Amino acid sequence: MLGLKRVWAGVLILAALATPSFAEGNLAANATRLPDLMIDSANLTFSETNFELETGKYYRLRIVHDGGEELAVVAPELFRNSWINQVIINDLEITPYGLYSVEFDDEGTIDIWFVPIRPGEYKFWADGYENRGLAGTFVVK
């Protein structure tokens, strides 16, 4: 009889582990606004170089370029490990199926709405300027 109870206990545990779990509510609502990433092209600096994020949380990142040097902000590992809901460039919306970087040819604002799905440390930089100070890290826990 004890053996049969163990078998049933094992079956119940496997059934519980096999049951899918679902997130409650709308994951893409009420985004947490991150500090703006301001690009100072005269001094070659970012206003922020470290962002702390959580997996499964919805974020809005605004990147603002002052109009100096033409440059691209690159964060391929973060973008590859996030669900990107939309990108808004000067009030024009884009719904991407993948993202590598965003490029500024002139001054402007780009908003990226995303959910990190995998923890890790993800570097970001301005292509060609990372050794001159335009670099940082997203830490996703």
Backbone as JSON, one array per atom type, in Angstrom:
{
  "sequence": "MLGLKRVWAGVLILAALATPSFAEGNLAANATRLPDLMIDSANLTFSETNFELETGKYYRLRIVHDGGEELAVVAPELFRNSWINQVIINDLEITPYGLYSVEFDDEGTIDIWFVPIRPGEYKFWADGYENRGLAGTFVVK",
  "N": [[0.81, -1.19, 0.0], [1.98, 1.24, 0.75], [3.75, 1.67, -1.36], [1.99, 2.22, -3.49], [0.9, 4.66, -2.66], [3.14, 6.29, -2.85], [3.55, 6.22, -5.6], [1.22, 7.55, -6.51], [1.65, 10.01, -5.27], [3.91, 10.83, -6.66], [2.8, 11.03, -9.26], [0.97, 13.13, -8.86], [2.74, 15.23, -8.24], [4.2, 15.44, -10.67], [2.07, 16.15, -12.36], [1.4, 18.65, -11.31], [3.77, 20.06, -11.9], [3.72, 20.01, -14.67], [1.62, 21.62, -15.36], [0.72, 24.46, -17.13], [1.76, 27.86, -16.53], [0.38, 31.1, -16.34], [0.72, 34.59, -17.0], [-0.82, 37.14, -15.12], [-3.02, 39.74, -16.09], [-2.23, 42.64, -18.19], [0.77, 42.6, -19.64], [2.05, 44.55, -21.13], [1.39, 47.14, -20.17], [1.29, 50.22, -18.41], [4.09, 51.14, -18.28], [7.3, 51.26, -16.72], [9.1, 54.13, -16.43], [12.32, 54.7, -17.42], [15.28, 56.55, -16.4], [16.0, 59.28, -18.6], [18.15, 58.75, -21.36], [20.44, 60.81, -22.13], [22.3, 62.2, -24.77], [25.28, 63.75, -24.98], [26.9, 65.14, -27.35], [28.95, 66.95, -27.68], [30.66, 66.72, -25.48], [30.98, 64.03, -25.54], [29.48, 62.15, -23.89], [27.21, 60.07, -22.01], [24.21, 60.63, -20.22], [23.42, 58.74, -18.42], [24.92, 55.73, -17.32], [24.43, 53.3, -16.27], [21.86, 51.05, -15.85], [19.38, 49.54, -13.88], [17.39, 46.75, -14.15], [14.47, 44.57, -14.21], [13.56, 41.23, -14.98], [10.68, 40.5, -16.93], [9.33, 42.86, -16.46], [7.78, 45.84, -17.63], [9.23, 48.39, -19.54], [10.08, 51.8, -20.38], [12.32, 53.44, -22.34], [13.79, 56.45, -23.0], [15.71, 57.98, -25.41], [17.7, 60.7, -26.02], [19.08, 62.85, -28.33], [21.4, 65.47, -28.85], [21.93, 66.59, -31.3], [24.49, 66.88, -32.34], [27.28, 65.1, -33.28], [26.73, 62.51, -35.69], [25.48, 59.44, -34.75], [25.12, 55.99, -33.62], [23.24, 54.29, -31.2], [23.92, 51.37, -29.65], [22.76, 48.24, -28.58], [22.77, 45.31, -28.72], [22.63, 42.78, -27.35], [20.9, 43.25, -25.17], [18.56, 43.98, -26.57], [18.15, 41.63, -28.03], [17.48, 39.91, -26.01], [15.05, 40.75, -25.05], [11.54, 41.47, -25.19], [10.35, 43.5, -27.61], [8.08, 45.99, -27.66], [7.32, 48.42, -28.96], [8.78, 51.09, -30.91], [9.24, 54.5, -30.82], [9.8, 57.2, -32.81], [10.33, 60.48, -32.78], [7.5, 60.9, -32.45], [6.53, 59.03, -34.3], [5.42, 55.8, -34.71], [6.86, 52.54, -34.52], [6.64, 49.08, -34.91], [8.69, 46.7, -34.16], [10.24, 43.56, -35.18], [12.57, 42.77, -34.18], [15.64, 44.16, -33.02], [18.62, 45.99, -33.27], [20.09, 48.35, -33.07], [19.66, 51.92, -32.62], [19.71, 54.77, -34.65], [20.91, 58.08, -34.86], [20.74, 60.69, -37.07], [20.49, 63.3, -36.8], [19.4, 65.79, -34.41], [17.03, 64.59, -32.0], [14.44, 62.42, -30.64], [14.08, 59.18, -29.36], [11.95, 56.68, -28.28], [11.9, 53.62, -26.61], [10.01, 50.83, -25.95], [9.91, 48.12, -23.89], [10.3, 44.69, -22.66], [12.45, 43.06, -20.62], [13.53, 39.71, -20.9], [15.39, 37.87, -20.09], [17.78, 37.42, -17.54], [20.88, 39.2, -16.94], [24.0, 40.91, -17.75], [24.12, 43.57, -19.89], [25.76, 45.27, -22.36], [25.8, 48.64, -23.63], [26.42, 51.09, -26.17], [27.76, 53.88, -28.05], [28.26, 53.46, -31.31], [31.55, 53.28, -32.41], [32.39, 55.17, -30.61], [32.69, 54.11, -28.13], [35.1, 53.72, -26.69], [35.67, 56.26, -25.97], [34.04, 57.08, -23.99], [31.28, 56.9, -24.41], [29.48, 54.69, -23.36], [27.83, 52.02, -21.59], [25.92, 50.01, -19.19], [23.25, 47.69, -18.98], [21.78, 46.14, -16.33], [20.14, 43.28, -15.77], [18.0, 41.73, -13.63]],
  "CA": [[0.0, 0.0, 0.0], [2.87, 2.4, 0.82], [4.27, 1.86, -2.7], [0.94, 2.84, -4.3], [0.81, 6.06, -2.23], [4.31, 6.98, -3.43], [3.29, 6.37, -7.03], [0.22, 8.62, -6.66], [2.3, 11.28, -4.9], [4.75, 11.18, -7.8], [1.93, 11.45, -10.34], [0.45, 14.46, -8.52], [3.84, 16.2, -8.38], [4.43, 15.62, -12.11], [0.93, 16.89, -12.91], [1.54, 20.04, -10.89], [4.88, 20.66, -12.63], [3.38, 20.09, -16.09], [0.54, 22.58, -15.57], [1.28, 25.74, -17.58], [1.43, 29.04, -15.74], [0.09, 32.25, -17.17], [0.83, 35.89, -16.33], [-2.09, 37.84, -14.93], [-3.08, 41.13, -16.53], [-1.6, 43.07, -19.43], [2.19, 42.82, -19.41], [2.47, 45.75, -21.84], [0.64, 48.31, -19.69], [1.9, 50.95, -17.3], [5.55, 50.99, -18.35], [8.18, 51.99, -15.81], [9.94, 55.02, -17.23], [13.72, 54.76, -17.0], [15.85, 57.9, -16.6], [16.33, 59.55, -20.0], [19.54, 58.6, -21.78], [20.78, 62.02, -22.88], [23.58, 62.1, -25.45], [25.98, 65.03, -25.1], [27.9, 64.85, -28.36], [30.09, 67.87, -27.54], [31.57, 66.15, -24.47], [30.98, 62.58, -25.75], [29.04, 61.48, -22.66], [25.82, 59.7, -21.78], [23.75, 61.09, -18.9], [23.32, 57.54, -17.58], [25.76, 54.64, -17.83], [24.04, 52.05, -15.63], [20.43, 50.9, -15.61], [19.0, 48.32, -13.17], [16.1, 46.3, -14.66], [13.99, 43.28, -13.76], [12.91, 40.45, -16.03], [9.23, 40.47, -16.89], [8.77, 44.18, -16.15], [7.65, 46.66, -18.83], [10.01, 49.62, -19.42], [10.16, 52.79, -21.45], [13.61, 54.12, -22.36], [13.84, 57.58, -23.92], [17.07, 58.37, -25.78], [17.62, 62.06, -26.58], [20.34, 63.28, -28.95], [21.43, 66.92, -28.93], [22.09, 67.04, -32.67], [25.89, 67.0, -32.75], [27.78, 63.98, -34.08], [25.85, 61.42, -36.1], [25.91, 58.21, -34.08], [24.14, 54.94, -33.36], [23.28, 53.68, -29.87], [23.88, 49.94, -29.91], [22.55, 47.37, -27.41], [22.24, 44.11, -29.36], [22.33, 41.7, -26.41], [19.68, 43.61, -24.45], [17.43, 43.9, -27.49], [17.94, 40.23, -28.38], [16.93, 39.23, -24.84], [13.87, 41.49, -24.62], [10.41, 41.58, -26.1], [10.23, 44.91, -27.96], [6.69, 46.29, -28.01], [7.3, 49.45, -30.0], [9.8, 52.14, -30.93], [8.63, 55.74, -31.29], [10.82, 58.16, -33.22], [9.7, 61.78, -33.01], [6.05, 60.67, -32.52], [6.19, 58.05, -35.32], [5.53, 54.49, -34.08], [7.35, 51.38, -35.25], [6.51, 47.82, -34.17], [9.75, 45.88, -34.75], [10.36, 42.14, -34.86], [13.96, 42.61, -33.77], [16.28, 45.47, -32.96], [20.05, 45.93, -33.0], [20.53, 49.68, -32.64], [18.9, 53.06, -33.12], [20.7, 55.71, -35.14], [20.54, 59.49, -34.96], [21.43, 61.48, -38.08], [20.29, 64.68, -36.39], [18.8, 65.79, -33.09], [15.72, 63.95, -31.96], [14.1, 61.58, -29.49], [13.61, 57.83, -29.65], [11.45, 55.94, -27.12], [11.85, 52.18, -26.81], [9.15, 50.2, -24.96], [10.37, 46.73, -23.94], [10.27, 43.83, -21.47], [13.58, 42.12, -20.6], [13.06, 38.36, -20.62], [16.49, 37.03, -19.61], [18.71, 38.18, -16.71], [22.27, 39.29, -17.39], [24.58, 42.25, -17.92], [24.1, 43.86, -21.31], [26.46, 46.52, -22.67], [25.32, 49.51, -24.7], [27.45, 52.04, -26.54], [27.61, 54.61, -29.31], [29.18, 52.79, -32.22], [32.73, 54.05, -32.76], [32.73, 56.11, -29.54], [32.65, 53.42, -26.86], [36.36, 53.92, -25.98], [35.79, 57.68, -25.61], [33.12, 57.38, -22.9], [29.86, 56.66, -24.71], [29.21, 53.27, -23.12], [27.18, 51.75, -20.3], [25.47, 48.64, -18.95], [21.94, 47.36, -18.44], [21.86, 44.97, -15.47], [18.78, 42.72, -15.67], [17.94, 40.7, -12.57]],
  "C": [[0.87, 1.27, 0.0], [3.45, 2.72, -0.57], [3.28, 2.56, -3.61], [0.78, 4.32, -3.94], [1.97, 6.87, -2.82], [4.11, 7.22, -4.92], [2.32, 7.51, -7.27], [0.82, 9.98, -6.29], [3.18, 11.77, -6.04], [3.94, 11.68, -8.98], [1.39, 12.85, -10.09], [1.52, 15.54, -8.66], [4.12, 16.48, -9.85], [3.3, 16.42, -12.76], [1.03, 18.37, -12.55], [2.65, 20.75, -11.66], [4.56, 20.85, -14.11], [2.3, 21.11, -16.39], [1.15, 23.92, -15.99], [0.87, 26.87, -16.63], [1.27, 30.22, -16.69], [0.22, 33.52, -16.35], [-0.56, 36.5, -16.23], [-1.97, 39.25, -15.47], [-2.34, 41.38, -17.83], [-0.15, 43.43, -19.15], [2.67, 44.12, -20.04], [1.62, 46.96, -21.47], [1.41, 48.93, -18.54], [3.42, 50.75, -17.24], [6.24, 51.82, -17.28], [9.11, 52.83, -16.67], [11.34, 55.07, -16.61], [14.21, 56.2, -17.11], [16.23, 58.08, -18.07], [17.83, 59.34, -20.23], [19.85, 59.77, -22.7], [22.17, 61.85, -23.49], [24.15, 63.51, -25.61], [27.12, 64.8, -26.08], [29.11, 65.79, -28.29], [31.12, 67.31, -26.57], [31.7, 64.64, -24.57], [30.66, 61.83, -24.45], [27.57, 61.1, -22.77], [25.45, 60.23, -20.41], [23.65, 59.93, -17.92], [24.22, 56.47, -18.18], [25.4, 53.3, -17.19], [22.54, 52.07, -15.36], [20.19, 49.56, -14.93], [17.58, 47.94, -13.59], [15.73, 44.96, -14.04], [13.36, 42.55, -14.94], [11.4, 40.52, -15.83], [8.56, 41.79, -16.56], [8.82, 45.04, -17.42], [8.35, 48.0, -18.61], [9.84, 50.51, -20.64], [11.49, 53.51, -21.3], [13.55, 55.22, -23.41], [15.31, 57.94, -24.14], [16.96, 59.71, -26.5], [19.01, 62.47, -27.06], [20.29, 64.79, -29.15], [21.7, 67.47, -30.33], [23.51, 67.22, -33.13], [26.28, 65.88, -33.68], [26.68, 63.0, -34.47], [26.36, 60.14, -35.44], [24.76, 57.25, -33.87], [24.33, 54.45, -31.94], [22.99, 52.2, -30.06], [23.71, 49.18, -28.6], [22.01, 46.02, -27.88], [21.86, 43.0, -28.39], [21.07, 42.01, -25.6], [18.47, 43.45, -25.36], [17.13, 42.46, -27.89], [17.28, 39.46, -27.24], [15.76, 39.99, -24.23], [12.77, 41.35, -25.66], [10.24, 43.08, -26.34], [8.79, 45.16, -28.4], [6.62, 47.31, -29.13], [8.49, 50.38, -29.84], [9.1, 53.36, -31.5], [9.76, 56.73, -31.57], [10.12, 59.45, -33.59], [8.21, 61.62, -33.31], [5.61, 59.76, -33.66], [6.45, 56.67, -34.74], [6.0, 53.41, -35.04], [7.15, 50.17, -34.36], [7.51, 46.84, -34.78], [9.62, 44.4, -34.38], [11.79, 41.8, -34.47], [14.62, 43.98, -33.83], [17.75, 45.25, -32.62], [20.54, 47.27, -32.43], [19.51, 50.71, -33.12], [19.91, 54.13, -33.5], [20.11, 57.11, -35.25], [21.38, 60.13, -36.06], [21.38, 62.95, -37.73], [19.7, 64.64, -34.99], [17.43, 65.13, -33.13], [15.58, 63.07, -30.73], [13.6, 60.24, -29.99], [13.18, 57.2, -28.33], [11.39, 54.47, -27.48], [11.07, 51.58, -25.65], [9.45, 48.71, -25.01], [10.22, 46.02, -22.6], [11.48, 42.92, -21.54], [13.08, 40.73, -20.19], [14.15, 37.43, -20.1], [17.44, 37.88, -18.76], [20.12, 38.17, -17.3], [22.74, 40.73, -17.39], [24.74, 42.5, -19.41], [24.72, 45.24, -21.56], [25.68, 47.32, -23.73], [26.39, 50.54, -24.95], [27.03, 52.8, -27.78], [28.69, 54.07, -30.23], [30.32, 53.71, -32.65], [33.2, 55.0, -31.67], [32.82, 55.44, -28.18], [33.94, 53.6, -26.04], [36.57, 55.37, -25.54], [34.74, 58.07, -24.57], [31.65, 57.14, -23.17], [29.58, 55.16, -24.62], [28.56, 53.11, -21.75], [26.69, 50.31, -20.24], [24.03, 48.63, -18.46], [22.15, 46.09, -17.61], [20.42, 44.48, -15.26], [18.83, 41.59, -14.66], [16.67, 39.91, -12.69]]
}
